[in-house]
Amino acid sequence: MLILFDNNVPAPLRKHITDCTVDTAAEMGWAGIKNGDLLNHAVQAQYDIFLTCDQGIPDQQNLSNYDIRIVVLSRQNWPQIRCDESYIELVNLKIAEARKGFLTVV
């Protein structure tokens, strides 16, 4: 499974995502691209999941227009995430359960 981290997702989280290949928007040269265009880039590059901390994304985009699963983290602070193994487990579970056209919130 291919996952694209939005610019606002703490990159160290990638080491805790299981059974997936993770790229960041910055690594792909997409830093600074707004969500709609970034989602289009992710779909064109055939990512399975777009992981973001932008909780406003459902108000900004019609998510059913994108052929990608979208997972929104409720936390953005890496030290806080790193210290909560149950949250990291929940992130992995929600990634596995995510469906296209629907927003999955962790």
C-alpha positions in Angstrom: 0.0 0.0 0.0 1.3 3.4 -0.9 0.8 6.4 1.4 1.4 10.0 0.8 1.9 12.2 3.9 0.6 15.7 3.6 3.0 18.5 4.5 1.5 18.8 8.0 2.0 15.2 9.0 5.1 14.5 11.2 7.5 12.6 9.0 8.9 10.4 11.9 5.5 8.7 12.1 6.4 6.9 8.8 8.6 4.5 10.8 5.5 3.4 12.7 3.2 2.7 9.8 3.2 -1.0 9.1 3.1 -2.9 5.8 3.1 0.3 3.7 5.4 2.4 1.7 5.3 6.0 2.8 6.4 9.1 0.9 6.1 12.7 2.1 4.8 15.6 -0.1 8.1 17.3 0.4 10.1 14.2 -0.8 7.9 14.2 -4.0 8.7 17.9 -4.6 5.1 18.8 -3.8 5.8 21.0 -0.7 3.5 24.0 -0.6 0.9 22.6 -3.0 -2.6 23.1 -1.7 -4.8 20.1 -0.8 -6.9 19.9 -4.0 -3.9 19.9 -6.3 -2.0 17.7 -3.9 -4.8 15.2 -3.9 -4.8 15.2 -7.7 -1.0 14.6 -7.7 -1.5 11.7 -5.3 -4.2 10.1 -7.4 -2.1 10.5 -10.6 0.9 9.0 -8.8 -1.4 6.1 -7.8 -1.1 6.5 -4.0 -3.7 4.4 -2.1 -3.9 6.7 0.9 -3.5 10.5 1.6 -2.7 11.1 5.3 -3.2 14.6 6.6 -3.7 16.6 9.8 -5.9 19.1 8.0 -9.3 18.5 9.8 -10.9 21.1 7.5 -10.3 19.0 4.4 -13.9 17.8 4.1 -15.1 21.4 4.0 -12.5 22.3 1.4 -12.8 19.4 -1.0 -15.5 17.1 -2.4 -13.8 13.9 -1.3 -15.9 11.7 -3.5 -14.2 13.3 -6.5 -10.9 11.7 -5.6 -10.0 8.1 -6.2 -8.0 7.8 -3.0 -8.6 7.0 0.6 -8.1 9.9 2.9 -7.1 9.6 6.6 -7.1 12.6 8.9 -5.1 12.6 12.1 -6.5 14.4 15.1 -3.0 15.0 16.4 -0.1 16.8 14.7 2.4 17.1 17.6 5.1 14.4 17.1 6.3 14.2 20.7 2.7 13.7 21.8 2.1 11.0 19.1 5.4 9.2 19.8 4.5 8.7 23.4 1.1 7.2 22.8 1.5 3.7 21.4 -2.3 3.1 21.4 -2.7 6.1 19.1 -0.1 4.8 16.7 -1.9 1.4 16.7 -5.1 3.2 16.0 -3.5 5.1 13.0 -2.5 1.7 11.5 -5.9 0.3 12.1 -7.7 3.3 10.5 -5.3 3.1 7.5 -6.3 -0.5 7.0 -10.0 0.3 7.3 -10.1 3.4 5.1 -12.3 3.4 2.1 -12.3 5.5 -1.0 -14.8 8.4 -1.1 -15.1 8.5 2.7 -13.1 10.4 5.3 -11.4 8.3 8.0 -10.5 10.3 11.2 -8.0 9.0 13.8 
